[in-house]
């Protein structure tokens, strides 16, 4: 049972950074998904794939895994470039077209 700790990226439909401030702990799937012959749905017997926990900080998520002796992998978030733009920049005389 391998755990993955990461910060989720922002949704493409939102302009702010909501729901991307918390750290998420998810378990990697251990069993493969199988196709149900009658209905055509996919399913698995691994219920750890349904678990998704959020933590306030990276240290809290790592402490939780170490306390329960769960092997984990931490994925650091990529830095988000901050582009400062103002409406007045559209009307500057020295702007490049």
Secondary structure, 3 states (H helix, E strand, C coil): CEEEEEECCCCCCCCCCCCCCCEEEEECCCCCCEECCCCCCEECCCHHHHCEEEECCHHHHHHHHHHCCCEEEECCCCCCCCCCCCHHHHHCCCCCC
